[in-house]
Amino acid sequence: MRKPTYHNSFWYSSCMVTFKTSYGVIQQSLFYSTVYSEPDVDCPSTNLQRANDLVPYYRF
């Protein structure tokens, strides 16, 4: 998903990881700027890595 900034001069990109739990789902989003992110962000793999880092803190 791509979203314009408040002044439309550049775009933010995002991707989402979803965890299925016994009581529903947990969705985690990663937003980044295509202008200020160096090097380029590999959104799906970066978000999955962050999700795996946070899994111990989620209650399933």
mmCIF file of the N, C-alpha and C atoms, coordinates in Angstrom:
data_MODEL
# 
_entry.id   MODEL 
# 
loop_
_atom_site.group_PDB 
_atom_site.id 
_atom_site.type_symbol 
_atom_site.label_atom_id 
_atom_site.label_alt_id 
_atom_site.label_comp_id 
_atom_site.label_asym_id 
_atom_site.label_entity_id 
_atom_site.label_seq_id 
_atom_site.pdbx_PDB_ins_code 
_atom_site.Cartn_x 
_atom_site.Cartn_y 
_atom_site.Cartn_z 
_atom_site.occupancy 
_atom_site.B_iso_or_equiv 
_atom_site.pdbx_formal_charge 
_atom_site.auth_seq_id 
_atom_site.auth_comp_id 
_atom_site.auth_asym_id 
_atom_site.auth_atom_id 
_atom_site.pdbx_PDB_model_num 
ATOM 1   N N  . MET A 1 1  ? 0.846  -1.160  0.000  1.00 0.00 ? 1  MET A N  1 
ATOM 2   C CA . MET A 1 1  ? 0.000  0.000   0.000  1.00 0.00 ? 1  MET A CA 1 
ATOM 3   C C  . MET A 1 1  ? 0.896  1.230   0.000  1.00 0.00 ? 1  MET A C  1 
ATOM 4   N N  . ARG A 1 2  ? 0.532  2.224   -0.741 1.00 0.00 ? 2  ARG A N  1 
ATOM 5   C CA . ARG A 1 2  ? 1.281  3.471   -0.779 1.00 0.00 ? 2  ARG A CA 1 
ATOM 6   C C  . ARG A 1 2  ? 0.366  4.608   -0.353 1.00 0.00 ? 2  ARG A C  1 
ATOM 7   N N  . LYS A 1 3  ? 0.910  5.511   0.433  1.00 0.00 ? 3  LYS A N  1 
ATOM 8   C CA . LYS A 1 3  ? 0.119  6.603   0.979  1.00 0.00 ? 3  LYS A CA 1 
ATOM 9   C C  . LYS A 1 3  ? 0.877  7.912   0.783  1.00 0.00 ? 3  LYS A C  1 
ATOM 10  N N  . PRO A 1 4  ? 0.236  8.972   0.283  1.00 0.00 ? 4  PRO A N  1 
ATOM 11  C CA . PRO A 1 4  ? 0.943  10.243  0.123  1.00 0.00 ? 4  PRO A CA 1 
ATOM 12  C C  . PRO A 1 4  ? 1.168  10.923  1.466  1.00 0.00 ? 4  PRO A C  1 
ATOM 13  N N  . THR A 1 5  ? 2.190  11.767  1.526  1.00 0.00 ? 5  THR A N  1 
ATOM 14  C CA . THR A 1 5  ? 2.424  12.553  2.735  1.00 0.00 ? 5  THR A CA 1 
ATOM 15  C C  . THR A 1 5  ? 1.434  13.703  2.781  1.00 0.00 ? 5  THR A C  1 
ATOM 16  N N  . TYR A 1 6  ? 1.491  14.452  3.860  1.00 0.00 ? 6  TYR A N  1 
ATOM 17  C CA . TYR A 1 6  ? 0.531  15.538  4.027  1.00 0.00 ? 6  TYR A CA 1 
ATOM 18  C C  . TYR A 1 6  ? 0.674  16.623  2.966  1.00 0.00 ? 6  TYR A C  1 
ATOM 19  N N  . HIS A 1 7  ? 1.831  16.739  2.339  1.00 0.00 ? 7  HIS A N  1 
ATOM 20  C CA . HIS A 1 7  ? 2.000  17.763  1.299  1.00 0.00 ? 7  HIS A CA 1 
ATOM 21  C C  . HIS A 1 7  ? 2.241  17.146  -0.079 1.00 0.00 ? 7  HIS A C  1 
ATOM 22  N N  . ASN A 1 8  ? 2.035  15.828  -0.206 1.00 0.00 ? 8  ASN A N  1 
ATOM 23  C CA . ASN A 1 8  ? 2.094  15.113  -1.489 1.00 0.00 ? 8  ASN A CA 1 
ATOM 24  C C  . ASN A 1 8  ? 3.425  15.223  -2.221 1.00 0.00 ? 8  ASN A C  1 
ATOM 25  N N  . SER A 1 9  ? 4.511  15.489  -1.511 1.00 0.00 ? 9  SER A N  1 
ATOM 26  C CA . SER A 1 9  ? 5.797  15.591  -2.199 1.00 0.00 ? 9  SER A CA 1 
ATOM 27  C C  . SER A 1 9  ? 6.497  14.238  -2.318 1.00 0.00 ? 9  SER A C  1 
ATOM 28  N N  . PHE A 1 10 ? 6.139  13.277  -1.499 1.00 0.00 ? 10 PHE A N  1 
ATOM 29  C CA . PHE A 1 10 ? 6.656  11.920  -1.634 1.00 0.00 ? 10 PHE A CA 1 
ATOM 30  C C  . PHE A 1 10 ? 5.671  10.952  -0.993 1.00 0.00 ? 10 PHE A C  1 
ATOM 31  N N  . TRP A 1 11 ? 5.971  9.667   -1.105 1.00 0.00 ? 11 TRP A N  1 
ATOM 32  C CA . TRP A 1 11 ? 5.032  8.632   -0.677 1.00 0.00 ? 11 TRP A CA 1 
ATOM 33  C C  . TRP A 1 11 ? 5.613  7.798   0.456  1.00 0.00 ? 11 TRP A C  1 
ATOM 34  N N  . TYR A 1 12 ? 4.737  7.302   1.306  1.00 0.00 ? 12 TYR A N  1 
ATOM 35  C CA . TYR A 1 12 ? 5.089  6.284   2.286  1.00 0.00 ? 12 TYR A CA 1 
ATOM 36  C C  . TYR A 1 12 ? 4.596  4.944   1.770  1.00 0.00 ? 12 TYR A C  1 
ATOM 37  N N  . SER A 1 13 ? 5.373  3.918   1.986  1.00 0.00 ? 13 SER A N  1 
ATOM 38  C CA . SER A 1 13 ? 4.964  2.563   1.625  1.00 0.00 ? 13 SER A CA 1 
ATOM 39  C C  . SER A 1 13 ? 4.757  1.767   2.904  1.00 0.00 ? 13 SER A C  1 
ATOM 40  N N  . SER A 1 14 ? 3.967  0.732   2.811  1.00 0.00 ? 14 SER A N  1 
ATOM 41  C CA . SER A 1 14 ? 3.730  -0.109  3.975  1.00 0.00 ? 14 SER A CA 1 
ATOM 42  C C  . SER A 1 14 ? 3.503  -1.545  3.547  1.00 0.00 ? 14 SER A C  1 
ATOM 43  N N  . CYS A 1 15 ? 3.719  -2.442  4.490  1.00 0.00 ? 15 CYS A N  1 
ATOM 44  C CA . CYS A 1 15 ? 3.362  -3.839  4.301  1.00 0.00 ? 15 CYS A CA 1 
ATOM 45  C C  . CYS A 1 15 ? 2.908  -4.369  5.652  1.00 0.00 ? 15 CYS A C  1 
ATOM 46  N N  . MET A 1 16 ? 2.225  -5.484  5.647  1.00 0.00 ? 16 MET A N  1 
ATOM 47  C CA . MET A 1 16 ? 1.609  -5.979  6.865  1.00 0.00 ? 16 MET A CA 1 
ATOM 48  C C  . MET A 1 16 ? 1.860  -7.474  7.040  1.00 0.00 ? 16 MET A C  1 
ATOM 49  N N  . VAL A 1 17 ? 2.058  -7.871  8.296  1.00 0.00 ? 17 VAL A N  1 
ATOM 50  C CA . VAL A 1 17 ? 2.155  -9.276  8.681  1.00 0.00 ? 17 VAL A CA 1 
ATOM 51  C C  . VAL A 1 17 ? 0.975  -9.550  9.607  1.00 0.00 ? 17 VAL A C  1 
ATOM 52  N N  . THR A 1 18 ? 0.331  -10.688 9.425  1.00 0.00 ? 18 THR A N  1 
ATOM 53  C CA . THR A 1 18 ? -0.825 -11.047 10.247 1.00 0.00 ? 18 THR A CA 1 
ATOM 54  C C  . THR A 1 18 ? -0.560 -12.370 10.952 1.00 0.00 ? 18 THR A C  1 
ATOM 55  N N  . PHE A 1 19 ? -0.815 -12.392 12.260 1.00 0.00 ? 19 PHE A N  1 
ATOM 56  C CA . PHE A 1 19 ? -0.702 -13.613 13.055 1.00 0.00 ? 19 PHE A CA 1 
ATOM 57  C C  . PHE A 1 19 ? -2.099 -14.094 13.394 1.00 0.00 ? 19 PHE A C  1 
ATOM 58  N N  . LYS A 1 20 ? -2.379 -15.357 13.136 1.00 0.00 ? 20 LYS A N  1 
ATOM 59  C CA . LYS A 1 20 ? -3.659 -15.940 13.527 1.00 0.00 ? 20 LYS A CA 1 
ATOM 60  C C  . LYS A 1 20 ? -3.519 -16.479 14.946 1.00 0.00 ? 20 LYS A C  1 
ATOM 61  N N  . THR A 1 21 ? -4.446 -16.106 15.805 1.00 0.00 ? 21 THR A N  1 
ATOM 62  C CA . THR A 1 21 ? -4.438 -16.563 17.188 1.00 0.00 ? 21 THR A CA 1 
ATOM 63  C C  . THR A 1 21 ? -5.760 -17.256 17.490 1.00 0.00 ? 21 THR A C  1 
ATOM 64  N N  . SER A 1 22 ? -5.869 -17.797 18.692 1.00 0.00 ? 22 SER A N  1 
ATOM 65  C CA . SER A 1 22 ? -7.101 -18.495 19.070 1.00 0.00 ? 22 SER A CA 1 
ATOM 66  C C  . SER A 1 22 ? -8.274 -17.532 19.243 1.00 0.00 ? 22 SER A C  1 
ATOM 67  N N  . TYR A 1 23 ? -7.998 -16.247 19.458 1.00 0.00 ? 23 TYR A N  1 
ATOM 68  C CA . TYR A 1 23 ? -9.078 -15.285 19.669 1.00 0.00 ? 23 TYR A CA 1 
ATOM 69  C C  . TYR A 1 23 ? -9.221 -14.269 18.540 1.00 0.00 ? 23 TYR A C  1 
ATOM 70  N N  . GLY A 1 24 ? -8.480 -14.421 17.473 1.00 0.00 ? 24 GLY A N  1 
ATOM 71  C CA . GLY A 1 24 ? -8.569 -13.487 16.342 1.00 0.00 ? 24 GLY A CA 1 
ATOM 72  C C  . GLY A 1 24 ? -7.225 -13.372 15.650 1.00 0.00 ? 24 GLY A C  1 
ATOM 73  N N  . VAL A 1 25 ? -6.934 -12.183 15.153 1.00 0.00 ? 25 VAL A N  1 
ATOM 74  C CA . VAL A 1 25 ? -5.664 -11.961 14.473 1.00 0.00 ? 25 VAL A CA 1 
ATOM 75  C C  . VAL A 1 25 ? -4.956 -10.750 15.058 1.00 0.00 ? 25 VAL A C  1 
ATOM 76  N N  . ILE A 1 26 ? -3.638 -10.750 14.944 1.00 0.00 ? 26 ILE A N  1 
ATOM 77  C CA . ILE A 1 26 ? -2.805 -9.602  15.279 1.00 0.00 ? 26 ILE A CA 1 
ATOM 78  C C  . ILE A 1 26 ? -2.193 -9.138  13.971 1.00 0.00 ? 26 ILE A C  1 
ATOM 79  N N  . GLN A 1 27 ? -2.358 -7.865  13.646 1.00 0.00 ? 27 GLN A N  1 
ATOM 80  C CA . GLN A 1 27 ? -1.787 -7.321  12.421 1.00 0.00 ? 27 GLN A CA 1 
ATOM 81  C C  . GLN A 1 27 ? -0.697 -6.326  12.786 1.00 0.00 ? 27 GLN A C  1 
ATOM 82  N N  . GLN A 1 28 ? 0.434  -6.465  12.145 1.00 0.00 ? 28 GLN A N  1 
ATOM 83  C CA . GLN A 1 28 ? 1.561  -5.571  12.376 1.00 0.00 ? 28 GLN A CA 1 
ATOM 84  C C  . GLN A 1 28 ? 1.936  -4.918  11.057 1.00 0.00 ? 28 GLN A C  1 
ATOM 85  N N  . SER A 1 29 ? 2.021  -3.591  11.049 1.00 0.00 ? 29 SER A N  1 
ATOM 86  C CA . SER A 1 29 ? 2.349  -2.851  9.827  1.00 0.00 ? 29 SER A CA 1 
ATOM 87  C C  . SER A 1 29 ? 3.711  -2.195  9.954  1.00 0.00 ? 29 SER A C  1 
ATOM 88  N N  . LEU A 1 30 ? 4.405  -2.114  8.845  1.00 0.00 ? 30 LEU A N  1 
ATOM 89  C CA . LEU A 1 30 ? 5.669  -1.394  8.758  1.00 0.00 ? 30 LEU A CA 1 
ATOM 90  C C  . LEU A 1 30 ? 5.489  -0.293  7.726  1.00 0.00 ? 30 LEU A C  1 
ATOM 91  N N  . PHE A 1 31 ? 5.706  0.953   8.133  1.00 0.00 ? 31 PHE A N  1 
ATOM 92  C CA . PHE A 1 31 ? 5.623  2.098   7.230  1.00 0.00 ? 31 PHE A CA 1 
ATOM 93  C C  . PHE A 1 31 ? 7.017  2.663   7.039  1.00 0.00 ? 31 PHE A C  1 
ATOM 94  N N  . TYR A 1 32 ? 7.347  3.049   5.838  1.00 0.00 ? 32 TYR A N  1 
ATOM 95  C CA . TYR A 1 32 ? 8.647  3.665   5.590  1.00 0.00 ? 32 TYR A CA 1 
ATOM 96  C C  . TYR A 1 32 ? 8.549  4.654   4.446  1.00 0.00 ? 32 TYR A C  1 
ATOM 97  N N  . SER A 1 33 ? 9.476  5.591   4.450  1.00 0.00 ? 33 SER A N  1 
ATOM 98  C CA . SER A 1 33 ? 9.533  6.608   3.404  1.00 0.00 ? 33 SER A CA 1 
ATOM 99  C C  . SER A 1 33 ? 10.429 6.127   2.278  1.00 0.00 ? 33 SER A C  1 
ATOM 100 N N  . THR A 1 34 ? 9.944  6.243   1.063  1.00 0.00 ? 34 THR A N  1 
ATOM 101 C CA . THR A 1 34 ? 10.764 5.859   -0.090 1.00 0.00 ? 34 THR A CA 1 
ATOM 102 C C  . THR A 1 34 ? 11.864 6.877   -0.351 1.00 0.00 ? 34 THR A C  1 
ATOM 103 N N  . VAL A 1 35 ? 11.755 8.064   0.224  1.00 0.00 ? 35 VAL A N  1 
ATOM 104 C CA . VAL A 1 35 ? 12.757 9.118   0.029  1.00 0.00 ? 35 VAL A CA 1 
ATOM 105 C C  . VAL A 1 35 ? 13.868 9.017   1.069  1.00 0.00 ? 35 VAL A C  1 
ATOM 106 N N  . TYR A 1 36 ? 13.507 8.804   2.342  1.00 0.00 ? 36 TYR A N  1 
ATOM 107 C CA . TYR A 1 36 ? 14.475 8.864   3.428  1.00 0.00 ? 36 TYR A CA 1 
ATOM 108 C C  . TYR A 1 36 ? 15.048 7.520   3.846  1.00 0.00 ? 36 TYR A C  1 
ATOM 109 N N  . SER A 1 37 ? 14.623 6.430   3.259  1.00 0.00 ? 37 SER A N  1 
ATOM 110 C CA . SER A 1 37 ? 15.112 5.105   3.645  1.00 0.00 ? 37 SER A CA 1 
ATOM 111 C C  . SER A 1 37 ? 16.291 4.708   2.772  1.00 0.00 ? 37 SER A C  1 
ATOM 112 N N  . GLU A 1 38 ? 17.462 4.685   3.363  1.00 0.00 ? 38 GLU A N  1 
ATOM 113 C CA . GLU A 1 38 ? 18.670 4.241   2.668  1.00 0.00 ? 38 GLU A CA 1 
ATOM 114 C C  . GLU A 1 38 ? 19.325 3.174   3.518  1.00 0.00 ? 38 GLU A C  1 
ATOM 115 N N  . PRO A 1 39 ? 19.630 2.041   2.997  1.00 0.00 ? 39 PRO A N  1 
ATOM 116 C CA . PRO A 1 39 ? 19.308 1.546   1.669  1.00 0.00 ? 39 PRO A CA 1 
ATOM 117 C C  . PRO A 1 39 ? 17.813 1.244   1.565  1.00 0.00 ? 39 PRO A C  1 
ATOM 118 N N  . ASP A 1 40 ? 17.381 0.889   0.371  1.00 0.00 ? 40 ASP A N  1 
ATOM 119 C CA . ASP A 1 40 ? 15.967 0.579   0.166  1.00 0.00 ? 40 ASP A CA 1 
ATOM 120 C C  . ASP A 1 40 ? 15.510 -0.519  1.121  1.00 0.00 ? 40 ASP A C  1 
ATOM 121 N N  . VAL A 1 41 ? 14.302 -0.394  1.594  1.00 0.00 ? 41 VAL A N  1 
ATOM 122 C CA . VAL A 1 41 ? 13.729 -1.345  2.543  1.00 0.00 ? 41 VAL A CA 1 
ATOM 123 C C  . VAL A 1 41 ? 13.093 -2.508  1.787  1.00 0.00 ? 41 VAL A C  1 
ATOM 124 N N  . ASP A 1 42 ? 13.447 -3.727  2.188  1.00 0.00 ? 42 ASP A N  1 
ATOM 125 C CA . ASP A 1 42 ? 12.741 -4.910  1.687  1.00 0.00 ? 42 ASP A CA 1 
ATOM 126 C C  . ASP A 1 42 ? 11.598 -5.150  2.669  1.00 0.00 ? 42 ASP A C  1 
ATOM 127 N N  . CYS A 1 43 ? 10.479 -4.525  2.407  1.00 0.00 ? 43 CYS A N  1 
ATOM 128 C CA . CYS A 1 43 ? 9.394  -4.434  3.384  1.00 0.00 ? 43 CYS A CA 1 
ATOM 129 C C  . CYS A 1 43 ? 8.922  -5.787  3.917  1.00 0.00 ? 43 CYS A C  1 
ATOM 130 N N  . PRO A 1 44 ? 8.583  -6.761  3.075  1.00 0.00 ? 44 PRO A N  1 
ATOM 131 C CA . PRO A 1 44 ? 8.081  -8.024  3.631  1.00 0.00 ? 44 PRO A CA 1 
ATOM 132 C C  . PRO A 1 44 ? 9.088  -8.728  4.544  1.00 0.00 ? 44 PRO A C  1 
ATOM 133 N N  . SER A 1 45 ? 10.349 -8.804  4.135  1.00 0.00 ? 45 SER A N  1 
ATOM 134 C CA . SER A 1 45 ? 11.316 -9.525  4.970  1.00 0.00 ? 45 SER A CA 1 
ATOM 135 C C  . SER A 1 45 ? 11.675 -8.736  6.225  1.00 0.00 ? 45 SER A C  1 
ATOM 136 N N  . THR A 1 46 ? 11.752 -7.409  6.133  1.00 0.00 ? 46 THR A N  1 
ATOM 137 C CA . THR A 1 46 ? 12.038 -6.590  7.312  1.00 0.00 ? 46 THR A CA 1 
ATOM 138 C C  . THR A 1 46 ? 10.893 -6.670  8.310  1.00 0.00 ? 46 THR A C  1 
ATOM 139 N N  . ASN A 1 47 ? 9.663  -6.599  7.820  1.00 0.00 ? 47 ASN A N  1 
ATOM 140 C CA . ASN A 1 47 ? 8.515  -6.684  8.716  1.00 0.00 ? 47 ASN A CA 1 
ATOM 141 C C  . ASN A 1 47 ? 8.429  -8.062  9.361  1.00 0.00 ? 47 ASN A C  1 
ATOM 142 N N  . LEU A 1 48 ? 8.712  -9.119  8.613  1.00 0.00 ? 48 LEU A N  1 
ATOM 143 C CA . LEU A 1 48 ? 8.701  -10.466 9.181  1.00 0.00 ? 48 LEU A CA 1 
ATOM 144 C C  . LEU A 1 48 ? 9.783  -10.616 10.244 1.00 0.00 ? 48 LEU A C  1 
ATOM 145 N N  . GLN A 1 49 ? 10.954 -10.037 10.006 1.00 0.00 ? 49 GLN A N  1 
ATOM 146 C CA . GLN A 1 49 ? 12.029 -10.078 11.001 1.00 0.00 ? 49 GLN A CA 1 
ATOM 147 C C  . GLN A 1 49 ? 11.597 -9.359  12.277 1.00 0.00 ? 49 GLN A C  1 
ATOM 148 N N  . ARG A 1 50 ? 11.006 -8.176  12.155 1.00 0.00 ? 50 ARG A N  1 
ATOM 149 C CA . ARG A 1 50 ? 10.525 -7.432  13.328 1.00 0.00 ? 50 ARG A CA 1 
ATOM 150 C C  . ARG A 1 50 ? 9.410  -8.203  14.043 1.00 0.00 ? 50 ARG A C  1 
ATOM 151 N N  . ALA A 1 51 ? 8.545  -8.830  13.264 1.00 0.00 ? 51 ALA A N  1 
ATOM 152 C CA . ALA A 1 51 ? 7.468  -9.620  13.868 1.00 0.00 ? 51 ALA A CA 1 
ATOM 153 C C  . ALA A 1 51 ? 8.040  -10.772 14.685 1.00 0.00 ? 51 ALA A C  1 
ATOM 154 N N  . ASN A 1 52 ? 9.043  -11.452 14.156 1.00 0.00 ? 52 ASN A N  1 
ATOM 155 C CA . ASN A 1 52 ? 9.667  -12.552 14.898 1.00 0.00 ? 52 ASN A CA 1 
ATOM 156 C C  . ASN A 1 52 ? 10.360 -12.045 16.152 1.00 0.00 ? 52 ASN A C  1 
ATOM 157 N N  . ASP A 1 53 ? 10.906 -10.822 16.110 1.00 0.00 ? 53 ASP A N  1 
ATOM 158 C CA . ASP A 1 53 ? 11.513 -10.228 17.302 1.00 0.00 ? 53 ASP A CA 1 
ATOM 159 C C  . ASP A 1 53 ? 10.465 -9.942  18.376 1.00 0.00 ? 53 ASP A C  1 
ATOM 160 N N  . LEU A 1 54 ? 9.247  -9.591  17.945 1.00 0.00 ? 54 LEU A N  1 
ATOM 161 C CA . LEU A 1 54 ? 8.195  -9.202  18.889 1.00 0.00 ? 54 LEU A CA 1 
ATOM 162 C C  . LEU A 1 54 ? 7.310  -10.351 19.354 1.00 0.00 ? 54 LEU A C  1 
ATOM 163 N N  . VAL A 1 55 ? 7.403  -11.510 18.720 1.00 0.00 ? 55 VAL A N  1 
ATOM 164 C CA . VAL A 1 55 ? 6.536  -12.644 19.062 1.00 0.00 ? 55 VAL A CA 1 
ATOM 165 C C  . VAL A 1 55 ? 6.555  -12.978 20.554 1.00 0.00 ? 55 VAL A C  1 
ATOM 166 N N  . PRO A 1 56 ? 7.691  -12.950 21.244 1.00 0.00 ? 56 PRO A N  1 
ATOM 167 C CA . PRO A 1 56 ? 7.656  -13.279 22.678 1.00 0.00 ? 56 PRO A CA 1 
ATOM 168 C C  . PRO A 1 56 ? 6.773  -12.337 23.505 1.00 0.00 ? 56 PRO A C  1 
ATOM 169 N N  . TYR A 1 57 ? 6.501  -11.147 22.995 1.00 0.00 ? 57 TYR A N  1 
ATOM 170 C CA . TYR A 1 57 ? 5.703  -10.174 23.738 1.00 0.00 ? 57 TYR A CA 1 
ATOM 171 C C  . TYR A 1 57 ? 4.218  -10.255 23.417 1.00 0.00 ? 57 TYR A C  1 
ATOM 172 N N  . TYR A 1 58 ? 3.845  -11.012 22.394 1.00 0.00 ? 58 TYR A N  1 
ATOM 173 C CA . TYR A 1 58 ? 2.438  -11.175 22.030 1.00 0.00 ? 58 TYR A CA 1 
ATOM 174 C C  . TYR A 1 58 ? 1.827  -12.302 22.849 1.00 0.00 ? 58 TYR A C  1 
ATOM 175 N N  . ARG A 1 59 ? 0.564  -12.179 23.162 1.00 0.00 ? 59 ARG A N  1 
ATOM 176 C CA . ARG A 1 59 ? -0.151 -13.220 23.892 1.00 0.00 ? 59 ARG A CA 1 
ATOM 177 C C  . ARG A 1 59 ? -1.063 -13.933 22.903 1.00 0.00 ? 59 ARG A C  1 
ATOM 178 N N  . PHE A 1 60 ? -0.771 -15.210 22.628 1.00 0.00 ? 60 PHE A N  1 
ATOM 179 C CA . PHE A 1 60 ? -1.544 -15.957 21.632 1.00 0.00 ? 60 PHE A CA 1 
ATOM 180 C C  . PHE A 1 60 ? -2.637 -16.746 22.282 1.00 0.00 ? 60 PHE A C  1 
# 
